[in-house]
Amino acid sequence: MQTTRSHLGAFCALLFVLGITVAACGGGGGATPATPSVTTSASPSASSFTTASCNTSGVTSAAITGGSLAGVGTVATPAIGGCAFSIGLGVVVTAGTAGTYSGTISFAPPGGLPSLTGTTPPPGFSTANFVPLFYVTLQLSGYVGDVTPNNPNIAITVNSIATSSNSSNFFIGSWSSNFVAGAAAPAASGTGFVGWTNNNGATVLTNVPLTVTPPNMLSLPEYPCSGGTACEPTSYTTPESLTLVQVVGYFT
């Protein structure tokens, strides 16, 4: 997935935490997100993998408490089945003067979300062997302000982790819409799959598995962007909106 880092569109920095670039970020048109080229930090062995679970017998979906994108810090989901998700947007969205966020966490994918079938997994894995734990749909609406191309930290709580000899099999996959002018974010059906978690390297993107911390934590650290003008903040003076869907899961 080859990508350029110059002239990032609104919220491209947020997308890079998931290893992705959409056409609007690179200045291209069209409704299908482009996919950047990524290398892997290490090819996992074929040994037994660590697994995790959520308790699906109770609440199966919940709404994220929405808020303002002006001065936003960490966006967190409520827990469903002992599983929850938070992302530190404050290192990405800065000097905001307008815009809101909203979303959901759910065990089922949002309606109309394109399938993972036919997409490229991190090296060493098979998409057919991906086990989703839950989905987070985040809609950013009418943002005006600055965007800094840093990867925010992500913290995830799961119900339980069954550890094994290989714990490098947890990743976050992402679907994204293109950016649209105005305050209305597109539906999930208007997104395309665009990649897996990476380190936001300025020149080479590297797939990075989530850190597994028993008994019930997964995480991805903040990756500040470094290396030239591609890492400079970008200012937006007219409202932009997008929809981002993230799936947390593991490969077996």
Secondary structure as GFF3:
##gff-version 3
##sequence-region A 1 252
A	DSSP	alpha_helix	12	16	.	.	.	ID=ss1
A	DSSP	three_ten_helix	23	26	.	.	.	ID=ss2
A	DSSP	beta_strand	38	40	.	.	.	ID=ss3
A	DSSP	beta_strand	51	53	.	.	.	ID=ss4
A	DSSP	beta_strand	61	68	.	.	.	ID=ss5
A	DSSP	beta_strand	74	76	.	.	.	ID=ss6
A	DSSP	beta_strand	84	88	.	.	.	ID=ss7
A	DSSP	three_ten_helix	89	91	.	.	.	ID=ss8
A	DSSP	beta_strand	93	106	.	.	.	ID=ss9
A	DSSP	three_ten_helix	127	129	.	.	.	ID=ss10
A	DSSP	beta_strand	130	147	.	.	.	ID=ss11
A	DSSP	beta_strand	154	157	.	.	.	ID=ss12
A	DSSP	beta_strand	160	162	.	.	.	ID=ss13
A	DSSP	beta_strand	170	176	.	.	.	ID=ss14
A	DSSP	beta_strand	180	181	.	.	.	ID=ss15
A	DSSP	three_ten_helix	188	190	.	.	.	ID=ss16
A	DSSP	beta_strand	192	196	.	.	.	ID=ss17
A	DSSP	beta_strand	205	207	.	.	.	ID=ss18
A	DSSP	beta_strand	211	213	.	.	.	ID=ss19
A	DSSP	beta_strand	217	220	.	.	.	ID=ss20
A	DSSP	three_ten_helix	229	231	.	.	.	ID=ss21
A	DSSP	beta_strand	234	251	.	.	.	ID=ss22
###
